[in-house]
Amino acid sequence: MKFNMKADKPSDVKQSEPRTSSDTERVETFDCAGPVTAHIMTGSGDVTIGAAETSTIEVTLSVKEAALAYRLDDAFVKFDAQKRVLEVRSRTHDSVNALRGLKSVIRHSNWFDFGGSGPDVHIALPEGSSIEVATASGETDIIGNLARASVNSASGGVRVADEVGSLEMKTASGDVTTGAVRESLTCHSASGNVRCEGAGAKTKIRTASGSVRLTAEVPSEISIQTVSGNVNVTVARGLEVDVDATSISGRLTSTMPLDSAAGGPANSDVVSISAKTVSGNVSIDSSN
């Protein structure tokens, strides 16, 4: 099977170096030096992003059976070495503008193809890269240190295993699990639980249905709003908290003082928490 790359400016776009190909897999590699920006758009396949100390980009597209091999031909893969931008689309004719928002993903009805599963996408990138992922139906896993990650998903969970600089997620249905976030975390979820193992300097979470669990190990500003779901924030020892919490039907509990200004001088090591829920409990705990 032969794969041809098309480019408007051959001098600007790196041609891939296919390492292997089969009836169920397509692999393309590109040489690069340092972090890049990757735009990934897929319909119904899972997406796995891995960042490591490497000077090579490797894109692997795979399908579950040979009868779906034509989907590998339909996929579009291009790396612009001058702009340091990688584009991977499960279908050549899909517009990259769908990356601009979840509504765009849902609006393109041709993404919801019930004729079989789309290709899974596995990409290896240099550490410090940035990614934008748009998927209609598929799980997204991110491993390794990235500068920035943005994920738009109509249906599918998002798991971020390692530290990331900033993280933005929008999902209609699916759980979100993240490791530590250095700078900012923004998450909008219609239905699904959200868990973060290290909130950054600023955290904003909005969910209609689902529980929220965060740990805060550095001074930060945390804003959480949920219609139906419990909220739990665990704060590291040595940090104080300033909490503004409301619940129409739920309880507020804490194992630590909730007013940072009470009983002493002002402290810069404060976690500011705003938590609002219609139906759910809010709990603030100190880590052991």
N, C-alpha and C positions, 0 to 999 in steps of 0.2 A: 504494500500500500504506500502510495507516495503522497506527500503533503506539500503543497506549494504555498509560499508566503507572498503576499502582495503588498507593495508599498508605493506611496506616491513619490517619495524621495529616497531612492536606494541608499544614498549616502547617510541619511539620518536614521534609517531603520535597520536594526541588526537582523540578519537572516538567522533563523534558528539552526541548530545542529542536532537533528534527530538522533537520539542515542539508541532507542529501541522503538519498534512498532509491531503491533500484532493485530489480530482481529478484534481484540477487546481493549487495546491500550494504545495511546499516542503520547509520545514523550518528546518534548522540545527543550533545548537548553540555549542559554544566551550568556555570553561573557559580560560582566559588569564590574565596576569598581566602586564600592560603597553603596549606601542606601539608595533605594528607588521608591517610586510610587506605583502601586498596582491597583488597577480597576478590574474587578471580577464581577461578572454578571452571569447568573445561571438560573435555569428554570426549576427543575425538580431534582437536581443532583446535590450531594453533600459537598461542602467546601472545607478543605483543610489547608491552613497556612502555617508554615514553619519558618522561623527566622533563626539564622545561625551565622557563625563566622565563616563566610564564604564569599567568593568573588564570581559566583555563577548563579544564574537563575535557572531553575528547573521546573517546567510545567508538565504535569502528568494528567491526562484525561483518560478516564476508564469507564467502560460500560460493563454491565453484568453478564451479557451474552453476545455472541457473535452476530445475532440477528439485528442488534442495535448498533452495529459498527458504523452505519451511515451517519450517526450522530457525531462521530468523531470527525468526519469530513465536514459536517455543517459548522463545527466550532471555528472561532476566529481567535488567533493568537498572534500578537505583534509586540515587539519591544523597540521603542524609539530610544536609541542610545544617547542621542543629543539631549533630548528632554528628560531622559531617565524615567520613562513611563512605560509600564507594561499593561497591555490590555488583553483580557481573556473573556470571551463571550461564548456561551454554549451554542449560540446560533449567529451566523455571520450577519444576518439582516437585522438583528436586534439593535436598537439604538442605545448608545452609551448614555443618553440623557435619562434613561431609567434609573441610573445611579443617583439621581438628584433627590429621590424621595420614595417613600413606601407607596404613596398613592400612584406614582408612575408605574411601579412594579405591578400593582394590582390591576391597573387600567389596561395593560397589554394582555388581552385575553389569550393571545397565542402562546403565552408562557405556560398556561395550564393545559398541558398536553397529556391526555389520558391514554395515549397510545403506547406508553412505556416510559420507563425511567430515563431521565436525561443523564448525561455523563457526570460522574464525580470529578471534582477538580482538586488536585493536590499541587501546591506551589511551594517551592523552597526559595527563600529570599535572604539577602544580607541583613544582619542585625541593624536596627535603627530605621528600617524602611517604614513606609506608611501604606495602608491599604483601605480600599473602599469596596465593600461587598454588597451586592443586591441579589437576593434570591427569592423566588416565589414560594418554593417548597423544598426545604433542605436544611440539614444540620450544618452549623458553622463551628469549626474548631480552630483556635489560634494558639500557637505554641511558639515561645521565644520572645525576645525583647523587641518591641516595636515602638516607634515614635508616636504613631497615631493610628487608630483603627476606627472605621465607621462601618456599621452593619445594618442594612435594611432587610427585614425578612417578613414576608406575609404569613408564613407558617414554618416554624422550625426553631429549635433551640440554639442558643449561642453560648459557647464555652471558651473563655480566655484563661489559659493555664498560667501564664507568666506575667511579669510586670509590663505595663504599657504606659506611655506618656499621657495620652488623652484617649478617651473612649466614648464613642457616641453610638447608641443603638436604638433602633425602632423596630418593634415586632408586634404583629397582630395576635399571634398565638405561639407561645413557646417560652420555656424557662431561660433565664439569663444567669450565668455564673461567671464571675471574673476573679482574677487574682488582684494584686495590688495595682492601683492607678496613681501615678505620680502627680498629675496636674488636675484634670477634670474628667468627671464621669457624668454623662447625660443619657438617661434611659427612659423611653416612652414605650409602654407595653399595654396592650388591650387586655390580654389574658395570659398570665404566666407569673411564676415566682422569680424574684430577683435576689441574687446573693453576691456580695462583693467582699473579698477577704482583705481589703485595704483601701478605704476611701481616700481619694486625693484631696487637694486643697479645696476643690469645689465639687459637690455632688448634687445632682438634681434627678429625682426619680418620680415618674408619673405612671401609675398603673390603675386600671379599672378593676381588675380582679386578680389578686395574687398577693402573697406575703412578701415582705421585704426584710432582708437580714444584712446588716453591714457591720464591719469592724472598722474603727477609726484609731489609727496608731500615731497620727500627726495632727496638729491643729488644723481644723477644717471647717467649712461651711456646708451643712447638709440640709437639703430640702426634700421632703418626701410627701407625696400626696397619693392616697389610694382610696378607692370607693369601698371595696370589700377585701379586707386582708389585714393580717397582723403586721406590725412594724417592730423590729428589734434592732437596736444599735448597741454594740459592745465597744466600750471605750478603754484604751490602754491606760495602765497605771501611770500617774504623774500628770495626766491631763484632767482639766476641769471641763464641765459641761454647762451650757446655757440653753435651756430647752423651752420651746414654745410648742405645746402639743394640744390638740383638740380631737375629740372623738364623740360623735353623736350617740353611738351605741358601742361602748367599749371602756376599758379601764386603762389608766396610766400607772405604771409601776416602775420603781427604780431602786437599785442597790447602792446609789451614790447621790450626793447633793446635786440638785438640778439648777441651782443659781450660782454661777461662777463668782458673782460679786458679793455673795453672802459670807460674812465672817472673816474678811481679810481684804488686802489690797488687790487691785486689778491684776490679772494674770494674762499674759499673751498666749499661754499654752492652753487655749480654750477650743473646745469643739462646740460650735453653734449648731443646734438641731431644731429644725422646724418640721413637725410631723403632723399631718392632718389626715384623718380617716373617718369615713361615714360609719362603717361597721367593722370594727376590729380593735384589738388591744395595741397599746404602745408601751414598750418596755425598754428601759435604758439600764445597761449593766456595765459593771467594771470587770475587765479581764482579770483572771487569776494570776 
